[in-house]
Amino acid sequence: MVSRSRALLLIMAMSSTVRFAAGAYGPVFNVTDLGAVADGKTDNSRAFLRAWMKACATPGRPAVVVPKAGGDGSYLLHPLVFRGPCRGFMEVRIAGVLRAPPGLAAFRGCHEWVHFSSVDGLLVTGGGTFDGRGATAWPLNECPKKRDCKFLPTSIKLGRVRNATITGVTSLDSKSFHVTVAGSQGVRIHGVTIRAPRDSPNTDGVHIQGSSDVRVTDSAVATGDDCVSVGPGASDVVISGVTCGPGHGISVGSLGRYPGEEDVRRLRVANCTIAGTANGVRIKTWRGGGGGGGPAAQRRPTAVSGLVFEDIMMRKVRNPIIIDQEYCPYASCRDEPAERRPPPSAVRISDVTFRNIRGVSATRVAVKLSCSEASPCQGLELRDIDLRYVRRGVATQSQCAHVAGGVTGGTLVPPSCI
């Protein structure tokens, strides 16, 4: 039988690594107990990794806790991979501020800042902030000018995870994408705040690719690129209750840039507000791309199908509804003579519905459906569209190219061109 004094000594010995919080599901591993210092200067990577490894080896529902702190109040964190599989359901409870290293020197060989990999069962929460310090790296971003550029690091990546939730946190000024979901299933991003200046390059809010059963809900995204972008291999994605702006809107793509890209299927964008953005809801594909890869007998064009955009409010959006199958953001594309331009996009777009989309367009062309002459859009539906021009008394317009029929119904302002 253990004496009371011996039991107290055992508890004190354990307290340096484990704290139990009232109401918690399991043991709590506080990063400050493992050496983390919130002074904004000390590299806390080892302390964070130790906390993760101890929690990961613990069954049940352990939690890694990053508390608020005095002083500077931020935890400098170099690029880290929080790797699974783990024995239990992992919770990362961030109340403080995580701050990325400035510039790119600390990211040599690293494409992400905070990377959760191969974890089944993950919750990231706590009300804290991921500060990517993007302003120190944006001038080094060559992607707005060069086709063959290197992307800057993503702030948060979920790579090959299952049953994961990010909720109640803020991502601030990422160097490139704020959150990337890749090769994952069963991901929920709910109640998050994402912020970067409108002129910050390639700072997509949430990017989804090669993943299924992903939901982005009830979140506010203000950034310099797409609020949410859906890339190759994404399926069964729901985007709902998102407030977007500034930024480039909610986009599917870009697609067709690389050979062998996987299809995009079954996307629903609903109950969103898009304000002051370059685009509203958009599908974008590159000229000359989307023809598949591998042996000739196995080549098949990339397909986009089963998309629904509905119940969306536009507020002074430049291109509220747009399909752009000649996407190329570089000045060199516009200057290229016609005889040297790549062939039309081979990406096939079909079964796309735009329904109950209303509000104010910042340009006269409120609906632009510019499809590929090599693979015209099929099965488009426009129903109950009411988009008025920002200048009263001037009517909005629709433009269509290479649309192989479609269905219309209800109020249509501007009048349909399909």
N, C-alpha and C positions, 0 to 999 in steps of 0.2 A: 504494500500500500504506500502511495507517494504522500509524503508529508505536505502540509499546507505551504511551508516555506520553500520546499523543493519545487512544488508546482508553480509558485510565484516566480522563481528563478527561471524555470522553463519558459514561462510566458514572456518574461522580459527578454530572454535570449531570442525568442521568435519575433519579437516586435520590430527588430531591425529590418526584417524582410517582409513581414505579413501583418496587415492590420485587418481586423474584422469590423465592418461597419454595420450599424443597426439596420436591419431590413434588407441587407444585401443578400444575394443568392449564394455567395461563396466567399472565399478569401479574397482580400483586396491587397494588391501589390502597389504600394505608393512609390513613385519614381524618386521622390526626395529621400526616402529611406534607403535607397540604393545609390545615392550619391549625386542625384540631379540638383543643379543649382540654377535658380531662376534669376540670373543676373544679366541675361542678354548677351553674355560673352563666352561663358564656358560651354564647350561642346559636350552636350548631354547624351550623345548617341549610345555610349556604352551603358549608362544607367538605364536608359529606355529599353535597350535590347535585353539587359539582364532581367528587368521587370517582365518583359514579354516572355522570355524563355521560362521563367519560373511559373508564370501563369499558364503558359501553354502546356506545361508538364503536369498541371493540376486538373483532376477530374471535376465535374460539376459545372459551375458557372463562375469562374474566377474573373477578377476585374483588374486591369491596369489603370491606375488613377494618376492623373496629372492635376494637382491642385492649383488654385490661384495662389499667387505669392506676392510678397511685398517687394520693395525695391523696384528694379526695372520690370519685374513681373512677367518676363518672357523666358522661354527655354530655347536656347539655340540648339538646333538639331541638324546634323549633317545627314546626307541621304542614307536611308535605312530600309531594309526589307524585313518586315514582320512575317516570318514564314511559318506555315503549318506543315502537316496536319497537327492539330492540338487534341488533347485528351477531353476537353470540355468545350462548352459554348463560351467564346471569348467576348468580353466586354472591354472596350477602351473608353474610359470616362475622362474627358478632357475639359477641365474648368479653366485652365490657364491659357496662355498664348504660346503656340509653337512658332518659332521664327526660323526661316530658312537662311542658309549662308548667303551673303551678297554675291552678285556676279555668278560666274560659272566655274571658277577654279575648283571648287569642292565637288563638282559634278562630273569630273572626267570619267568616262565609262559608265555613267549613270544616266538613265533616261527618266527617272522619277525621283521625287523627294521622299515621300512616304508611300511605301509599297506594301500592301497586304497581299500575300501570295499563298495559294493552296490551303485556304482556311475554310472549313465547313462549320458555319455558325459564328457570326460576328456582329457585334453592335458597336458602332462608334457614335458617341453622344457626349453630353455634358455641358453644352453651352459655350465651349471654348472656341478659339480661333486658330486656323492655319494661315500664317502670314508668309506668303511665298517671296516677298520682297522683289517682285517682278521688275520694278522700275530700275533696279541695278543691272538688269540683263536685257530688257527690251531693246536698247540700242544695238545689241549684238545679234538680234534676230534678222536673218537674211531672207526668211521665207516670203515676206511680202514682195520681194524683188527677184529672187532666184528660184527657178523650178526645182533644181536639185540641191536643196538646202537641208540642214540638220535641224530638226525640231528642238526647241528648248525643253527643259524638263517639265513634266507634269507634276502638279502638287501632290495629288492623292491618286493612287492607282489601286483598283481592285482587280487582281489578275488571277484567274482560275479559282475564284471563290464561289461558294454556294451559301444560300440562306444568310445573306448579309444585309445589314441596315445601317445607313448613315442618317442621323437625325439630330436636329438641334445644335448644329455647329455652323461656323462661318469660315468660308475660304476667301482670303483677301489677296489680291494682287499676285496671282500665280505667274510664274515665268512663262508658261505656255498653258496647256489645258489645266483647268482647276481639278476636275474629277474625270478619270477615265475608267470605264468598265469594259474589261476585255476577257473573253474566254470564260465567262461566268454565267451562273444561273441563279434565279431567285434573289434578285437584288432590289432593295427598296431604298430610295433616296427621298427623304420626307422632311419638310420643315427646315430646309437649309437656306442659308443666305450666301450668295456668291457675288463678289464685288471686284471690279477692276475698271479703270477709266475707259471711256469709249474709244480712245485712240491706242489702247494697248493691243499689240499684235498677237493673233492666234491664241487668245485667252478664252477658248470655248468654256462654257460653264460646266456642262456634263457631256462627255462624249461616250457613245455606246457602240461597240463593235464586237462581232463574234460571240454574242451573248443572247440569252433568251430569258423570258419572264423577268423583265426589268420594269420598274415603275419609278417615275420621278413625279412627285406630288407636292402640292402646297408649298412651293418654294419661290424665292425671289432671286432673280438673276439679272445683274447689270454688269455688262462686260464689253470687251472690244471686238468680239467675234460672235459666233453662234451661241445663243443661250443654251440650247440643247442641240447636239448634232448626233445623227443616227447613221452609222457607217456600215460597211460591208459585214454580212453575216449576222445582223441583228434581226431578231424575230420576237413576236409577242411582247411588244414594248408599249407601255402606256405613259403618256405625259399629260398630267391633269393638274389644274389649279396652279399653274406656273405664271408668275408675273415676270415678263421679259422686257428689258429695255434699260439703258441703251444696249445696242448690240446688233447682230445680223439676223435675229429672228430664230425660229425653230426650223432646223433643216434636216432633210435626208440627203446625205452625201457630205462631201463630194464623192462620187462613185466613178469608176472606170479609169482611174489614174494608173492602176497597176493590173497586170494580167491575172486572171484566175480569181477575181474577187467573188465572194459568196453573195447570195441573194439577200435582199431586205424584204421581209414579209410580216404582215400583220402588225401594223402600227396604228395606235389611236392617240390623237392629240385633241384634248377636249377641255372646255371650261378654263381657257387661258386668256390673259390680257397681254397684248403686245403693244408697246408704246415707244414712239420715237426711234424706231429701228430702221435699218437699211432694207430689211425684208420682213415679211410676216411669216407665213408658212411656205416653205420652199423645198423643191427637189432639184438637185444640181448634179449634173454629170459632165465629164470632160469629153471634148471632141477627141475622136481617135481611140477611145478606150472602151472597155467593157466587153471585149470579144472573147473572154475566157482565156485559159492557159492550158499547158500540158500538151499531150499528143493531139494531133489534128482531129482524130476520131472522137476525142472526149471534149472538145471545145464547145462551149455553150455560152451564149451571151448572159451577162449578169442581168437578173430580173428584179424589178421592184413592183410589188403587188399587195393588195389587201390593205390599203392605207385609208384612214378616215380622219379628216380634220373637221371638227364640228364645235359649235357653241364657243366661238372665239371673238373677242372684242379687239378691234384695231384702233389705235389712236395715233394719228399722224405718222403712218407707216409708209415708206416710199414704195414698196412693192408688196402689197398685202397678200396676194396669191400669185405664186410664180413657179413655173417649171422652166428650168434653164438647162437645156442639153448642149449648150455651147459654152459651158462654164470654163473660164480661165481668168484668174485675177491679175495676171501680169500685163504690164503695158506692152511688152513684146508681142503678146497675142493680138492685141488690137492693131499693131503696126505691121503684122505679117501679111504679105500679099496673098491674094486668094489662091493662087496656084501652089503656094507652099503650105497652106493650112492643112492640118491633119484631117483625115476623113471624118464623116459624121459619127456621133456616138453610137455604139452598138448596144448600150444599156436599154433594156425593154421595160417600159413603164405601162402598167395596166391596172384596172380595178382600183381607181383612186376617187374618193368622194370628198368634196368640199361642201359643207352643209352648215347653215346658220352662222355665217361669218359676216360681221357687220362693223360699222365704225367709219373712220375718216382716213382717206388716202392722202399722202403728201404729194402724190403725182397723179396726173390724169389717167394713166394706164394702171388701173387698179387690179386687173386680172391679166396676167401674161402667161400664156401656155406655149412656150417655144420648145417644141419637141424635135426629135431627130428625123431627118428625111430618110435615113436608112432604116429606122425602126420607129414609126409613128406611134404616139400614145394611143392606147385603146381603153375603152371602158371608163372614161372619165365621167363624173357626175357633178353638176353644179346645181345646188338647190338652196333657195332662201339666202341669197347673197345680197347684202345691202351696204355698199361701200361708196360713200359720198366724197367728192373732192373737197380739199381744205378750203378752196375759194368758193364761196356760195354763188350759185347761179351758173356754174360751169360743170358740165356733166363729165362723169368718169367714163372710161372706155375699156374695152377688152381687146386683146390681141392674141391671135392663134396662129400657129404654124405647125403643119404636119400632125394634126389631130385626126385620127381615124374614127370619127363619130363619137357620140356621147349622149348623156341623158341630162335634161334640165327640168327644173320645176320650181314652183313658188315664185316669190319675188326675186327678180334678177336685176340688180343695179351694180355695175353697168350691164347692159344687155349682153347675153351670151354670144360668143363667136364660134361655138362648137355645134 
